[in-house]
Amino acid sequence: MPSQTVPHGDPRSRQVTVVNGQTSPAAIHGAYGTFLSAGGPGPERYGVTIDADAQRVWLDSPRGPDWNLTH
């Protein structure tokens, strides 16, 4: 994806935060593709589950698509 600058607040804008260099550009693009294929869901469709073993973000229900935040 070519780099482009969009004004803050523009619906095309997106921000990615990489902590300690752990997230590869391919992983970011893959996650964005998943987001788009789900119809660009708003924050009200996400949830978080935290337990002793893992931290997960999920879409629509704890049994729906999810992403493990624990490395």
N, CA, C and O atoms as a DFTB+ gen file, in Angstrom:
284 C
 N C O
     1  1       0.851      -1.170       0.000
     2  2       0.000       0.000       0.000
     3  2       0.894       1.230       0.000
     4  3       1.744       1.369       0.879
     5  1       0.719       2.129      -0.972
     6  2       1.545       3.332      -0.995
     7  2       1.217       4.237       0.188
     8  3       0.091       4.255       0.685
     9  1       2.210       4.976       0.621
    10  2       2.032       5.893       1.741
    11  2       1.274       7.123       1.276
    12  3       1.505       7.622       0.175
    13  1       0.374       7.609       2.110
    14  2      -0.340       8.834       1.789
    15  2      -0.696       9.530       3.101
    16  3      -0.875       8.881       4.131
    17  1      -0.794      10.822       3.051
    18  2      -1.136      11.611       4.224
    19  2      -2.560      12.104       4.080
    20  3      -2.946      12.626       3.033
    21  1      -3.337      11.937       5.132
    22  2      -4.705      12.458       5.138
    23  2      -4.877      13.299       6.386
    24  3      -4.228      13.030       7.397
    25  1      -5.729      14.304       6.347
    26  2      -5.919      15.177       7.499
    27  2      -6.494      14.427       8.696
    28  3      -7.258      13.476       8.534
    29  1      -6.124      14.861       9.894
    30  2      -6.683      14.286      11.114
    31  2      -8.197      14.428      11.087
    32  3      -8.719      15.494      10.760
    33  1      -8.904      13.354      11.432
    34  2     -10.357      13.385      11.412
    35  2     -10.955      12.924      10.090
    36  3     -12.153      12.650      10.023
    37  1     -10.161      12.834       9.058
    38  2     -10.634      12.345       7.767
    39  2     -11.000      10.866       7.939
    40  3     -10.234      10.126       8.556
    41  1     -12.146      10.412       7.415
    42  2     -12.533       9.015       7.594
    43  2     -11.541       8.020       6.995
    44  3     -11.564       6.842       7.352
    45  1     -10.675       8.470       6.096
    46  2      -9.668       7.577       5.528
    47  2      -8.436       7.464       6.410
    48  3      -7.570       6.626       6.157
    49  1      -8.342       8.301       7.451
    50  2      -7.144       8.276       8.285
    51  2      -7.149       7.046       9.171
    52  3      -8.212       6.552       9.549
    53  1      -5.983       6.555       9.499
    54  2      -5.838       5.436      10.412
    55  2      -4.497       5.570      11.114
    56  3      -3.527       6.072      10.545
    57  1      -4.460       5.123      12.332
    58  2      -3.247       5.231      13.135
    59  2      -2.872       3.841      13.603
    60  3      -3.726       3.075      14.049
    61  1      -1.598       3.519      13.502
    62  2      -1.084       2.243      13.968
    63  2       0.011       2.533      14.975
    64  3       0.920       3.319      14.709
    65  1      -0.081       1.899      16.125
    66  2       0.949       2.047      17.135
    67  2       1.713       0.738      17.231
    68  3       1.123      -0.313      17.481
    69  1       3.017       0.796      17.033
    70  2       3.864      -0.386      17.135
    71  2       4.669      -0.253      18.420
    72  3       5.378       0.734      18.620
    73  1       4.557      -1.247      19.285
    74  2       5.247      -1.225      20.569
    75  2       6.446      -2.163      20.497
    76  3       6.300      -3.341      20.173
    77  1       7.619      -1.642      20.796
    78  2       8.861      -2.431      20.819
    79  2       9.153      -3.134      19.498
    80  3       9.837      -4.158      19.480
    81  1       8.644      -2.598      18.398
    82  2       8.938      -3.173      17.092
    83  2       8.410      -4.583      16.897
    84  3       8.933      -5.310      16.053
    85  1       7.389      -5.003      17.648
    86  2       6.897      -6.377      17.625
    87  2       5.945      -6.663      16.458
    88  3       5.758      -7.824      16.095
    89  1       5.352      -5.644      15.876
    90  2       4.347      -5.857      14.843
    91  2       4.933      -5.576      13.471
    92  3       5.437      -4.484      13.211
    93  1       4.863      -6.571      12.595
    94  2       5.417      -6.406      11.258
    95  2       4.430      -5.667      10.364
    96  3       3.223      -5.702      10.606
    97  1       4.936      -5.001       9.335
    98  2       4.029      -4.353       8.381
    99  2       3.040      -5.343       7.763
   100  3       1.886      -4.986       7.525
   101  1       3.470      -6.580       7.499
   102  2       2.563      -7.583       6.927
   103  2       1.419      -7.889       7.892
   104  3       0.281      -8.065       7.457
   105  1       1.702      -7.956       9.193
   106  2       0.656      -8.216      10.180
   107  2      -0.331      -7.057      10.230
   108  3      -1.537      -7.267      10.359
   109  1       0.180      -5.840      10.126
   110  2      -0.687      -4.655      10.150
   111  2      -1.597      -4.654       8.925
   112  3      -2.799      -4.416       9.050
   113  1      -1.044      -4.916       7.756
   114  2      -1.849      -4.947       6.537
   115  2      -2.871      -6.076       6.597
   116  3      -4.002      -5.910       6.141
   117  1      -2.483      -7.227       7.156
   118  2      -3.414      -8.349       7.299
   119  2      -4.574      -7.997       8.212
   120  3      -5.728      -8.301       7.908
   121  1      -4.264      -7.350       9.341
   122  2      -5.314      -6.948      10.280
   123  2      -6.253      -5.932       9.634
   124  3      -7.467      -5.990       9.831
   125  1      -5.694      -5.012       8.871
   126  2      -6.527      -4.011       8.204
   127  2      -7.435      -4.679       7.163
   128  3      -8.596      -4.297       7.014
   129  1      -6.904      -5.674       6.447
   130  2      -7.721      -6.419       5.486
   131  2      -8.874      -7.139       6.168
   132  3      -9.988      -7.171       5.645
   133  1      -8.607      -7.725       7.349
   134  2      -9.660      -8.378       8.124
   135  2     -10.713      -7.373       8.543
   136  3     -11.909      -7.656       8.468
   137  1     -10.279      -6.199       8.983
   138  2     -11.182      -5.124       9.383
   139  2     -12.089      -4.727       8.214
   140  3     -13.301      -4.594       8.386
   141  1     -11.507      -4.540       7.037
   142  2     -12.300      -4.151       5.872
   143  2     -13.276      -5.249       5.469
   144  3     -14.419      -4.958       5.115
   145  1     -12.838      -6.513       5.516
   146  2     -13.721      -7.611       5.108
   147  2     -14.884      -7.796       6.081
   148  3     -15.904      -8.380       5.714
   149  1     -14.745      -7.307       7.317
   150  2     -15.837      -7.355       8.296
   151  2     -16.760      -6.151       8.163
   152  3     -17.676      -5.979       8.967
   153  1     -16.525      -5.321       7.158
   154  2     -17.381      -4.162       6.925
   155  2     -16.967      -2.917       7.679
   156  3     -17.760      -1.986       7.818
   157  1     -15.718      -2.883       8.177
   158  2     -15.240      -1.706       8.911
   159  2     -16.030      -1.475      10.192
   160  3     -16.544      -0.378      10.409
   161  1     -16.135      -2.500      11.053
   162  2     -16.991      -2.386      12.237
   163  2     -16.591      -1.259      13.181
   164  3     -15.409      -0.962      13.353
   165  1     -17.606      -0.632      13.794
   166  2     -17.376       0.417      14.779
   167  2     -17.001      -0.167      16.128
   168  3     -17.109      -1.375      16.335
   169  1     -16.564       0.678      17.042
   170  2     -16.076       0.208      18.347
   171  2     -17.136      -0.531      19.161
   172  3     -16.791      -1.350      20.013
   173  1     -18.414      -0.259      18.917
   174  2     -19.467      -0.925      19.681
   175  2     -19.552      -2.421      19.393
   176  3     -20.202      -3.156      20.137
   177  1     -18.907      -2.878      18.329
   178  2     -18.941      -4.300      17.986
   179  2     -17.783      -5.092      18.579
   180  3     -17.731      -6.312      18.424
   181  1     -16.851      -4.420      19.257
   182  2     -15.689      -5.100      19.831
   183  2     -15.858      -5.327      21.321
   184  3     -16.567      -4.581      21.997
   185  1     -15.211      -6.351      21.822
   186  2     -15.171      -6.622      23.248
   187  2     -13.778      -7.112      23.619
   188  3     -12.959      -7.415      22.751
   189  1     -13.524      -7.183      24.916
   190  2     -12.221      -7.627      25.410
   191  2     -12.456      -8.673      26.490
   192  3     -13.323      -8.509      27.348
   193  1     -11.687      -9.737      26.442
   194  2     -11.690     -10.740      27.495
   195  2     -10.283     -10.834      28.042
   196  3      -9.322     -11.021      27.296
   197  1     -10.168     -10.702      29.367
   198  2      -8.870     -10.801      30.029
   199  2      -8.990     -11.865      31.103
   200  3      -9.865     -11.790      31.965
   201  1      -8.107     -12.860      31.053
   202  2      -8.068     -13.857      32.116
   203  2      -6.611     -14.133      32.467
   204  3      -5.715     -13.446      31.977
   205  1      -6.370     -15.120      33.300
   206  2      -5.015     -15.389      33.788
   207  2      -4.055     -15.797      32.668
   208  3      -2.847     -15.590      32.781
   209  1      -4.587     -16.372      31.592
   210  2      -3.735     -16.895      30.530
   211  2      -3.587     -16.000      29.308
   212  3      -2.588     -16.092      28.594
   213  1      -4.558     -15.141      29.058
   214  2      -4.527     -14.385      27.799
   215  2      -5.377     -13.126      27.887
   216  3      -6.210     -12.958      28.778
   217  1      -5.128     -12.256      26.926
   218  2      -5.934     -11.057      26.699
   219  2      -6.366     -11.111      25.237
   220  3      -5.528     -11.204      24.340
   221  1      -7.674     -11.053      25.003
   222  2      -8.186     -11.162      23.641
   223  2      -9.149     -10.026      23.339
   224  3      -9.911      -9.588      24.201
   225  1      -9.098      -9.560      22.103
   226  2     -10.103      -8.642      21.566
   227  2     -10.933      -9.480      20.610
   228  3     -10.392     -10.257      19.824
   229  1     -12.260      -9.320      20.679
   230  2     -13.127     -10.091      19.806
   231  2     -14.148      -9.195      19.120
   232  3     -14.404      -8.069      19.546
   233  1     -14.725      -9.729      18.044
   234  2     -15.701      -8.998      17.246
   235  2     -17.064      -9.667      17.369
   236  3     -17.201     -10.860      17.101
   237  1     -18.059      -8.908      17.769
   238  2     -19.464      -9.301      17.859
   239  2     -19.813     -10.232      19.023
   240  3     -20.888     -10.085      19.603
   241  1     -18.960     -11.171      19.381
   242  2     -19.221     -12.053      20.522
   243  2     -17.909     -12.717      20.923
   244  3     -16.999     -12.820      20.100
   245  1     -17.791     -13.166      22.162
   246  2     -16.558     -13.849      22.569
   247  2     -16.250     -15.081      21.725
   248  3     -15.113     -15.551      21.703
   249  1     -17.246     -15.599      21.040
   250  2     -17.028     -16.762      20.166
   251  2     -16.824     -16.376      18.710
   252  3     -16.649     -17.241      17.852
   253  1     -16.845     -15.070      18.429
   254  2     -16.633     -14.586      17.070
   255  2     -15.143     -14.501      16.754
   256  3     -14.320     -15.028      17.503
   257  1     -14.795     -13.854      15.667
   258  2     -13.376     -13.672      15.349
   259  2     -12.675     -12.978      16.516
   260  3     -13.229     -12.064      17.127
   261  1     -11.454     -13.417      16.821
   262  2     -10.737     -12.803      17.933
   263  2      -9.253     -12.691      17.642
   264  3      -8.723     -13.344      16.743
   265  1      -8.600     -11.852      18.420
   266  2      -7.176     -11.600      18.270
   267  2      -6.535     -11.661      19.640
   268  3      -6.937     -10.947      20.559
   269  1      -5.536     -12.516      19.773
   270  2      -4.827     -12.669      21.040
   271  2      -3.841     -11.521      21.184
   272  3      -3.025     -11.291      20.291
   273  1      -3.905     -10.808      22.278
   274  2      -3.000      -9.691      22.525
   275  2      -1.791     -10.095      23.363
   276  3      -0.888      -9.288      23.584
   277  1      -1.773     -11.345      23.829
   278  2      -0.687     -11.832      24.657
   279  2       0.379     -12.447      23.760
   280  3       0.091     -13.338      22.962
   281  1       1.607     -11.967      23.896
   282  2       2.696     -12.518      23.067
   283  2       3.516     -13.483      23.863
   284  3       4.477     -14.051      23.345
